[in-house]
Structures are given as C-alpha cells and as structure tokens.
C-alpha cells in the first residue's frame, strides 16, 4: 500500500481541527468561554434552541455530555434554567447577562483567529474551503445515518 495515511483528508482535517481548537481555546478562555461551548452559546443567542434536547441535537452531541456541559456552564454563570410555562416537567435554558455581554468580544476573537489561520488564502479559496467542508460534513452525516439505521 503506497498511500500515506498521514496525508489523507481525514487526518489532515483532524490536525486542522485540533489546531483551530487550541487557537480558539486560548482566545476564549480569558473571556470566560470554552470552545466546546460555542454551539450552545450560538444556539441560545440566535434562538435556535432552548432545551437540553434541542441543544444536544443542534450541537450534534449525545444527551449525557450535553447535560454535563450545561451543568458546568450554569456553574460558571453562562446560562440559567427556567421552568417551561407550557410544560412544567422541562426547563428552558437562556444565556445570562454576563454571557450575552461577553459574546461579541468572543465572536470577534474567533473571527480574528480564522482570518489569521487563512492568511495567504484568497477570499475565493477561503469560500471554497468552507463549501467543501460543508459538503464533507453532509457526506459524513449521511454515512453515519445510514450506518446507524443498518445497525438497528
């Protein structure tokens, strides 16, 4: 086999993801946020989700890790839980004032890190990269769905 496993898209994307995670974490931590919290923060800020189940689905993670993350975020003063008036058994999750006020600076830091990482990429190349990654993620989601359906 002549293929170099370290030059496969999967391995290279994994390295890039870890690099982005380190960069983002180093910039978010001083602001009181963690990179793993980003999907939750964005979903809550944009009104895309407000329950633990919906947040887990949005972030594409299982319920137990989401519950743990939400507990840490609540402890750290980033979210608050309130009773759902329509369903007393469930709760709604909202950003705290501190989290809402800190989000603009965090988002600015993340965009700056992305710009720096894409230094010497043209706007067209950066757009192509994003489009290709979105297609790749769709393919991976379809494969995972098909495999989980056949494993049932």
PyMOL commands that set and color helices and strands:
alter all, ss='L'
color gray80, all
select helices_A, chain A and resi 5-7+9-31+35-46+52-59+63-75+97-117+123-151
alter helices_A, ss='H'
color red, helices_A
select strands_A, chain A and resi 79-84+87-95
alter strands_A, ss='S'
color yellow, strands_A
deselect
rebuild
show_as cartoon
